[in-house]
Amino acid sequence: MGAVVFRDGVVVVRAHNESVTRRDPTAHAELLALQQALSLLRTDRLNDCTLYVTLEPCAQCAGAIVLAKVGRVVFGAYDPKAGMGGSVGDVLRHPQLNHRVEVVGGVEADASGQLLQAFFREKR
């Protein structure tokens, strides 16, 4: 899975899932991209950024996205088992949280889903 942070139409950072290589279940692409972007931009808020990801964020990543106050998230494939951008739950736009993210889901969903399936087929 991959994640890209954009600001003012320019790529700030790119990241990919490193959970297996790092032996760290928290090393999702979104978290790595957020950490890198926050460090590079020397800020604790990404409200003027858009995060593009292959797959709908999980609870962990959705929580980090809200805490980093990302302005917008665009994802490809929905995740009916763990997605927190509208599938299983909606942490990204939860009305009781202090920040709600603009969410655009299902962008090139079929292509994203096929890429993910092919990737995991090769890994197994």
Summary of the structure (lengths in Angstrom):
residues: 124
radius of gyration: 13.6
end to end distance: 15.4
largest distance: 40.8
contacts: 395
relative contact order: 0.15
helix: 35%
strand: 25%
